[in-house]
């Protein structure tokens, strides 16, 4: 059972976190983010499924920042004409001046889902990286520091 969702830099949300109790009822005025919250959960589920598919087919080294590719056309529950429309303010990259030189970093969408299964709490955090108008990459967030945890997660079936 999902108990909490945290969403960062996804569509209208810069950073939002909310607890989920049973039953779930989303109420709010138009354009308040009800559908966006459900779309974030859908993207997280698709990302988790794609990551697990990729990791079961190949030997992903836990210390590498590889990602599972998600084609825009895979986003059935998030119909968008271009992948960058999923990012807050449509910004997928950020430029900074560092030591007098421009440095460009990708801006990641982060979706963190927490839950309770068999009386054990769990947490699964994924980040989404813009590749092109047709594709994004998905990978576990913080894979370097949580390598053993992600190795065990990717071996479990998706329910």
Order of alpha helices (4+ residues) and beta strands (2+ residues): beta-beta-alpha-beta-beta-beta-beta-beta-beta-alpha
